[in-house]
Amino acid sequence: MAKRFLTFIGNALLILAAVFCTTGIFTSAFSITVDTRILYPVWLIAALALPALAALWRGKGLLLLLPPALLILILRWPEIINGAKWTVFHITTEYNKWLHVPVIFPGSNANVYAVTLFFTIAGISLTFLLSIAICLRRSASLTAFFTVPPVFLTFILTETRPDDRFLLGLVAVILALILSSALHPDDFIKRGTAVFPALVITAIILSVTYFTAHPDNHMRSGRVMNYDAQIRDMVQRAGFALNKTGYGWPEVSSGIWRFNTERVPVSDAGSRIISDQSILRINADHAGTFYLKGYSMQSFDGREWRGNSDTRPHTDEALSNIMPLFIVWAYSSYDLGVEAPLMNMTITKTGDSSDILYRPYYSPAVSGGDPYDVEFVYTEESVPQLLAALPSAAEYFGNIRLRGYNTWIRASSVYTEINAETARELLRIARDAGIDPNDDREVIAESVAKFISSSGRYTLSPYIIPEGEDFALYFLKTSKRGYCIHFATAATLMLRALDVPARFTSGFVATVPVGSAGRDVVVTDRHAHAWVEVYYDDVGWIPLEVTPPATGLGTPGAAPGTSTAIGSGGYQGGGFDDMYDEDDLYNFFPSTPTSLPGAGLTVSESPGPASIARRNIIIILCIVACVLLLLLHWYFARKYREKRFAQTNTNAAVIFAWRFISRLDRHVQQPKEIEELALKARFSQHTISEDERTAMIEHTRSFSARTYNRHNKFGRFWIKLIRGL
């Protein structure tokens, strides 16, 4: 009775762990959100109930699961179908971004509850299959057959990877099944109770492997991206058309790098390609992080930005860019504790083919030349707040106030222009997020920045927005993925919906590390970035960061403070967008230096010769351990078999021998006298004599030798070492 109870608990534990880990691998790789408060209790009940049902009527008790499963399907059919459609849409969209895979159920949408219901049913179905594999067969191979295919789908993604803890758990389940079979190869009941010592051995093996493995050995991102490139090449060579991957950003054509200042097709923007090509070289007399503005865009048609603000200037456009400089200077002259040092930066174009003159905030207009010098003030303070607190502002500014520009901004609606339907929906979303349109402009801007940066997931491989879909609404409601241009566009449009003048701006974010002041720092295409500019009456255009940081990497080089507004050179809050991504692209680009010039960011070094040698030793030790395990399996299985052949109970010995040859090859018809001998030992009251036992054992060994010799090398290896026969 105790053995049966232990077997039941062991089966339930393995089934629950396998379902939990398989589903966890899947949902973590595809970033699918489910409500675990519903999922886990249902799976626990199923994992306990199904092993009990499997013990009834030789496994037919599992059919008792059908009525409650059908009842759930009937009662929650619409939600389950919606969750299934959205999941299929989500997964096919993931692959559609580079391969010609049709997106199934395009535009599907479902809430977390519907997706959770779908995964609940999927988990119960997997529990049913695993009950057959584990409770009725004790089969590691069948368990792997049911769990590995969905896991395999997660390993051909280039963007995300499954949670390593789930992978380790699934490996532990399969390894525990293999070890329990090795401990008791011919006793079904004992294999069930052997789950617990097998789990202990598995835990020891995996722990030793984990603690001896070098942390730099895990380079899945780089390997998968290389495989992805090879697959693309093979597919194209075979004559298959790849799906549209987008225009990329910024554009690179024939090795020439440039920003497109005429149009930015954010809806069709494909994967962000980073080559670490040198674009600029800067030399600043102070250390810090600096936003180098390139250009701003005016009009958005629902899919792309058009109209460079620099090519359609208002009379006071230049003044609107310089006014923050005057305000900071004026305020700092009062000696009220505001630091605003005057800085100088020399900028040299090394790989930029455009006529853009990049300049840091807040500086006067710059003239042409290469290289060219820019003077600017550096502050981490809010310029609108400085103006509000500035005594006798009129004394300083007199006739250079921006009253005319303020009026033009309000009257022309150039920077508040937005599709009416989009504006209504964005306004509703903003209000639901607690953003009050009646607040001060700076409060609204900061609230929008925080909301947008938390509304999506940062990725360098975003979805291409389907034709006919409005970018902002699709991004905020469905795709929720992108890099800087996606977040900046969504924020700009939401600000416009709230009647706040805003525009899309691009340039570079570059860091001069401490100790590098006065030295040349390289700015590469990795540092290209997009953000938002917000207009404040009598102040001018103030930059606003809205892109979230890359997952788990923090905000290196950030200036102190919590506001999402960008000072003249300080980045406050949010995250550096395209300097890196969460899959650590440094592992992919072999030419990437261990310390990026001007990035303020140190990257772990690539494994050196010692690390490689250590990795190779670990691999060799693992191979040797596997070989030893197989040999021990074969040795103990053979010793156990000889012991059973020689046992005192001759009837049990004959029955064991018959089961052995039946497992060896059940398709071969055994001699009639051997079959009759087995039936007599099993069903009659006759006691098998020693001569009869000897005849059965000799036939068993002879049949075993013939079966072994009949197979090729792989078949012999499988029979002897894997099956232990």
N, C-alpha and C positions, 0 to 999 in steps of 0.2 A: 504493500500500500504506500509506504514511504517513497519507494522508487517511482511509482506512478505519479505521486504528487510532485516530486522533484522534476520529473520529466515534463509534467504540465507547466510548472513555473519556468523551466528552461525554455520550452517551446514558446511560451507567451513573451518572454524576455527577448528572444531572438527575433520573433515576428515584429514586435513593437519597434525594436531598434532598427530593423531593416526598413520598415515603412517610414519611420521618422527620418532616417538618414537619406533614403532615396528621394523622398519628397523635399527634404531640406536642401539637398544638392540642387535639385531642379529649381526651386523657388529662389534660392540665393543666387544662382547663376543668371536667371532671367529677371532678378529684382522684382519678384511678384510678392505683393503684400497679402497676408492672410491673417485671420483672427485666430490666434492659437487657443483662446479661451473656449472656442467651439471645437476646434480641430483635435486637440490632444485628448480631452476626455472621451470623445467618440472613438478615437483610435485605441485608447486604452481598453475601453469596453469590448471592442471588436477583437483586440489581441488576446483578451482573457476568454471571450466566449467561443471563438473559433477553434482553439485547441481542444476545448471541452466537447464541442460538437463533432470534431474530427474523430474523437474516440468512440462515437456512437455508430453502430451498424457499419463497421469497417469503412468509415469515412463518409458514408452517405448522409450522416447527420449534418454535414456542411450545407446541405440543401435547405435546412431549416432557416438559413440566413436569408433566403430569397424573399419571403413575405415581408419582413421589416424593411429590407432594402427597396422593394417595390413600393411600399407605403411611403417611404421618404421621397422616392422619385415622383410619385403621383402628387404628393402634397406640395413639393417645392420644385416642380418641373420647370416653371418659367425662370426662376432664379438660377437653377442649375444650368439650364441651357444658356442663359446670358453669361454666366461665369465661364462656361466651356467655350463659347464663341469668342469672348474677350481673350481668353488664354491662348486659343489658336491664333487669333489675330496678332496678339502680342509676340508670339514665337515666330510666326511666319514673317512678320515685319522685321524682326531681328535678323533673319537670314536674307531677307529681300534687299537689305541695304547694299549687298555686293553681288549676290548671285541671282540669276533669273528664276526666283522662286515666287510663285503667285501669292499675294497676300490674301488670305482666306478671311471672310467676314470683315472686309475693310470698314473702318469707322465704328466697329463695335465698342460698346462702353458697358461697364458693369461696376457696381460698388464692391467694397471689400467683402460684404456679406455673401453676395452671389459667387464671387471667386472662392470664398471659403467653403461654401456648400459644394461647389464642383470638386475641390480638392478633398473634401470629406468623403464623397462618393468614390473618387479615384483611390483614396487611401484604403477604404473598405474593400474595394475590388482587389487591390494589391495584397491586402491582408488575407483574402480568400485564396489567392494563388500561392502565397507564401505558406499558408496552412497546409496545402497539398505538398509543397516542396519540403517543408521542415517537419510537420507532424506525421505525414503519411510515408514520406520517402527518405527523410534525413539526408537530403541531397544538396551538397554545396553547389554542384554544377547547375541544378535546376533553379536554385535560389539566385545564382548569378544570372541565369537566363532571364529571370523576371525583373531583376533590378538594374543590370548593367545597361541595357539599351537606352532607357531614358537618361541615365547618367552620361552615356557616350555623347548624347546630343549637346550636353553642356561643355564638352571639351573641344568643340569645333567652333566656338565663339571667339572672336578676337577682342571683344570689349570687356567682358567680365569673366570672372572665374568663380566656381562654386566655393562655398565655405569649406576650408580644409578640415574642419572638425567633423563635418558630416561625411566627407570622404573617408576619413580615418575610421569613423564608426562603422561604415559599411564594409570596409576591409576587415575590421575586427569580427563582424558577424560571419562573413564567408570563411575567414581563417579559423574561427571557432568551430564551424561545422566540419571543416576538413580535419582539424585536430581530434574532434570527438569521434569521427569515423576511424581515424588512425588508432586511437586508443582502444576501441572495441569494434573491429571491422566486421565481425560476424554475429554480433548480438544487438538486436534492434533496441531493446529496452535499455541496455547499458549505455548505448550511444546517447540516449536522451539524458541520462543522469550525468554523463561525461561532459555535458555542456559547461558545467561550472568549473571543473579543473581546466578545460580547454580555454575558457575565458581568462582564467588566471595566466595561463601560458601565453595567450595572445597579448594580454596587457603587458607582460614582461617583454615580449619580443618587440612590440610597437614602442614601448617606452625607451628601450635601449636604442632602437633605431632613431627615435626622435632626438634623444639627448646626444647621440654621437654624430648625427648629421650636421653638416655646416649650414648655417642659415642662408648662405649665398647660393646653395645648391638648387633652390627652388627658383627656376627661371621660366615658368610656364608661359608667361606673357610673351617673352621674346621668341620662344620656340613656336608657339601657336601663330604668331604674326608671320614668322618665316614660312610655316606650313601654309598659311593663308595665301601668301604671295605665290607659292609654288602651285597651289590648287588653281588660283586665278590663271596662272600661265598655262597650265595643262588644259583648263577649260577653253581658253581662247585658242590654243593650238588645235583643239578638237573641232573648232568651228562653231562653238556655242556662244551666243551673245550674252554678255554679262548685263545685269540690270544697271540702270543709271545709278552711278555712285555720287552724283552731285558735282557741283563746280569746285568744291574745295574753297578754303579761305586761309590766307589771301591767295590770289591766283599766281600760278607758276606756269610759264610757257617757255619751252625750249631752254630751261635752265635760268630764265630771267624772272626775277622776283619783283612783284609790284602789288600795291593796293589798287583795286578798281574804284576810282573816285567817281565814276559815272553811275554805277549800279552795284548794289550788294544783294544778291538773290538769296536771302536767308532761308526761304522755304525750300530751295533746291540745294542748299549747302550740304555737301557731303562730308566725309571724314576730314578732320583737320590733319593735314600732312605737315610734318615737321622734319626738316632736313638739317637743321642747325647751320644753315648758310649764313655767313656774316652779312648783315644789312647796313649797320651803322657802326661807327667807332666814336665814343664820347670820352671827353676828358673834363671832369668837373673838379672844382677846387674844394668841394666839400663832399663827404660821404652821405649817402641817403638813397631813398627810392624815389624815382622821378617818373611822372607820367609825361611822355613826349607826344603832344597832340599833333595829328597829321591833318585830318579833315573831318567835317561834319556833314550829315545828310539831312535833307529837308522832308521829302515826300515819301510816303509809304502807300503802296497800292493794294496791300493785303498779302503780298508775297515777296516784294523786294523794295529796297530803298533806292530812290533816284534823286538827283539834284544836289550837287556839291554846294554847300553854303558859300564856299570861297569864290565860286564862279558867279554867284548871284548876290553880291554884297549890297547891303544897305549903306547909306552914307555913314552911319554911326556903327557899322559892324566892327571896324577896327577898334573903335573906342570901347565897345562892349567887352572886348578881350583885354584891353589895357586897364579898364576901370578898377578891377580888383587889385592891381598893382598899386594904383594911387591910394586906394582905401587902406591897404596894409601899411604903406609908407606913412600915411597921415596918422594912423592910429599909433604906430610904433614910435612916432616922434614925441608922444606924450609920456613915454617911459612908464607905461602901466604894467610892465611885466610881460609884454608880448614880444617874443623873439621873432624877428624877421630879418635875418641876415641877407645881405645882397650877395648873390652867387654868380659865378661865371661858368659857362659850359661851352666847350668847343665840340662841334658835331661834324663828323666827316662821313659822307656816304661811301660805302664800300660795295654794296650789292643792290641798292635801290635804284630802279630805272625810271622812277617818276620824277616830276618836278616839285614834289611836296617839300616844303621847308618845315621840318619837325622842330617844335619848340616846347620847352617845359612851361607849366603854369608857375607863376604869373610873370609874364615877360612882355616887353614891347614888341612891336612888329619886327621881323627880321628881314634882312636883305639877302640877296642871292650870294653865291660864292660857294666854294667847296675847298677847304672846310669853311664853316662860318661860326662866329661867336654869338652867344646869347647871354644877356644879363637878366636875372630874375630874382625875385624874393622868395624865400622859403618860409612857409608858415604851416602850422598844423591847426590853426584856429579857423573857426567858421567866419568867412568874410562877411556874409549878411549880418551876423551878430556884431562884428566889429563896426560895421557902418551904423547899426542901430545905437551902439554905445559911444560913437565918436562925437565928442563935443564940438560944437560950431562947425558942422560939416560944410555949411554954405561958405564959410570963410576960406576953406581949402579948395572947393571945387568951382564955385561961382558959376560960370557959363558952360562948364564942361559936363554938367549933369546930363543923364541919359533920358531926359523927359521925352524928347522926340522919338527916341528908339522905343521907349516904353509904350508910347501911343501907337507906333507902327506895329509892334508885336501884338498888341491887343486887337487892333483894327484889321490887320491883314490875315490873322489866324494861320499864318504860315507854319508856326510851330505848335499849334493846337489842332491842326487838321487831322481828322480821323473818320473812318467810315461810321455812319450813324448807328448801324446795328451792332458793330463791334464795340463802339463806345458804350452803348446801353448795357451790353453784357459785361464788359470790363468794369463798368461802374458798379454793377450788381456784385461782381466778385470782390471788388475792393471794399464795398460796404459790409459784405459777409465776413471779410477779414478784419473788420474793425477800423478801417481807414475812413476818417471823417473828411469829406470834401470841403468843409468849412474851416478846417484847421489852418494854421499858418503854412505858407508854402514850404518852409524848411521841414516842418513836422510831417507834412504829406510826403515830401521827397524821401525822407528817411524811412517812413513807414512802408512806402512802396518798395524801396530798395530791400528792406528786410523781408517783405512778403515774397517778392520775386526770387530772391536768392534762396529762399527755403521752399519754393514751389516746384523745383525741378532738380534733376540729378545731373551733375556735371559729367560730361563724357565727350571724348574726341570723335566718337562715331555715332552721331545722332541720326534719328529717323529723317527721311526726306518727307516733307509735308505733302500729302496727296493733293492732286489737282482738285480745284474747287473748294478747298478748305481754307478758311481764314487762319493766317499764321498764329496770331496771338491766342485765339481761342483754342486752336488745336494743341498748341504748345502747353498751355496752362491746364487743359482738361484731359488730354489724351497722351501725347508723347512724353511730356514732362522730362525731356532730356535735351541737352545741347551744350554748347560752349559759349564763349563770351558774346558772340553776335546774336545768339538766340535770347539770352537773358537781357542783353541791352535793348534789343528790339521790343521785347515784351514789356519791359519797364518804361520805355519811352512812350509806348502806346497807352499804357495804363495811366501815366502821368497826363497825357493829352486828354484822356477820357475824363480826368478829374480837373480839366481846364488849367493845367499847369504847363506852360511852354517848355518843351523838351526836344532834344534832337540826338540822333545816333552819332557817336564820335569814335574814330579809330586812330590808333597810333601805336606806341610802344610803352611798355613798363620796364624800366631798366634800373638796376641797383648798382651803385658804386659802393663796394664793401668798405668797411672801416680799414684804413691803411692803404686804400687804393686811390685816395684823393690826389689829384695831380697826375694820375697815370691813365693811359688809354685803357678803356674797358670796351669789350666787343659786345654789340647788341645783335642777336641773331633773329631769324624768323620765329624762333620759339617764344620770343618776348612780344610778338605782335598781339594786340589786345583791342577790345572794343568796350566802351563804357557809355554813359549818358551825360549830357550836359543839360542843366536846368537853368532857366533864366529867372533872375531876381531883379525886380525893379530897382533902378538906380545903382545896381551892383554889377550886372553883366552875367556872363555865362560861367557857371560854377560846375565842375565835374562831379559826378556821382557814380560810385562803384556799386554794381548790382550782381556781379557774378559770384557764386559760392566758391569756397576753396575746394581744391581737389581733395577727395576723401582721405582723411587720416593723415594729411601732410601739413596741416596747419597753415600759417601765413608767414613764411620767412621774410625777413626784411621789413616787416610792417612797422609803420610809425605808431607811437602810442596813441591811445584814444579809442572810443567806441563808436563814434559817428561813422556812418557810411559815406559821408562827404569826403572828397579828396582835397587835401590841402595843396599847396603849390608843388610839393613833391612827395608828400607823405601819403601812403596808402593806409586807410583806417577802416578796419573791418573787412568783410567780404573775403575774397581770395584771389590770388594771382591766377589768371585764367589759363593761359596757354603755355606757361613755362614748363608744365609737366602734367601728367594725368594719373588717375588712380591705379592704372596698371603698370606704372613705373616704366615709361618708354625708354629710360636710360639703359635698360637691359637690352633693348632692341637695337639701338643705334650704336654700333661698335665704335664710331668715331667720337662719341660724346665724351668730353673730358670729365674727370672725376670732380672737378670744381668748375662750375660754369662762370666765366668771367662776367662780372656785373650782375649775377643772379642772387648773390647773398645766400647761396644754398650749396651745401656740401652733399655730394652723392656718394653712396657706398662704393668702394672700389670694386672692380671686377675681380673674381677669384684669381689669385696668383698661382704660381706653380705649386706652392705648398697646399693651397686649398684644393687644387685639382687632384694632386696626389692623394690627399686625404679622402676626397670624394671617391676616387678609383678604389682605394683600399676598402672603403665601406661597401661599395658595390660588390667587390670580390668576396668580402666576408658574408654579405647577404646571399650571394650565389652559393657559396660553400655551405652556409647554414641550410639553405633549401635542399641541396643535394644530400646533406647528412640527415635531414628530416625525412626525406624520401627513403633513404637506405634503412633508417631506423624503423620506418613504417613497414617496409618489406620484411625486415628481420623479425620484428615482433609479431607480425601477422603470420609468418611461417612457423615461429615457435608456438604460437597459440594454436595453429592448425594441427601441428604434430601432437600437441598435448591433448586436443580433443579427439584425434584419431586413436590415441592410446588410452583413453579413459576407461574406467572399470565397467561402466554401463555400456555393453556392446550395442544395444539398441540405439542409444543416443549417439554412439560413434558412427553407426551406419546412417542415421538420419542426417547428422552433420555432414558426412561425406556426400550424400545425395544433394543436399542444399548447395554444397560447394561446387559440384560439377554443373548444377543447374544455373548458378550464377555465372559460371565460367562461359558457358555457351548454351543458352536455353533453346536454340534453334536446332540442335543436333539430337536426333532420336537415339536414346541409349538402348543397349541390349535388353531384351525382354527379361532375362533372368536378373539383371541388375535392378530394373524397375520393380520387379516383383519382390526382390529382397528389401527394397526401401519401403514398399507398401506394407510388407509383413512387419518390419521393424516399427512402423508408425501406427498401424491400426489393429494389429493382432495381439494376442496374449503370448505369442511365441517369444522365447528368449533367443536372441541371435547367438549362434555359436562362434567360437574363435575362428574356425575355418571360414565361416560366412563373412565375418568381419574382415579377415585377411583378403578374401576375394574382392570385397567392395573397395578396400583401401588400395589394393594393387590396380584395380580398374581406374580408380580416381587418379592415381599418379600417372598411369599410362595415358589417360585421356587428357590430363593437364599438360603432359609433355607434347602430345600431338597438337593440341590447340596452340601452345606457345610457338612451336616450330612452324605452324601454318601462317603466322602473321609476319609482316615486315618488321623492320627495326622499330618504327614508331609504335606499332601495335604491341610488340613485345615490351617496350618501355612502359606503355600504358597499363598492360596487364600486370606486370611485375611490380612496378614502383608506385603507380598511382592507385590502382585497384587493390594492390597487395595480394594478388592471387598467385 
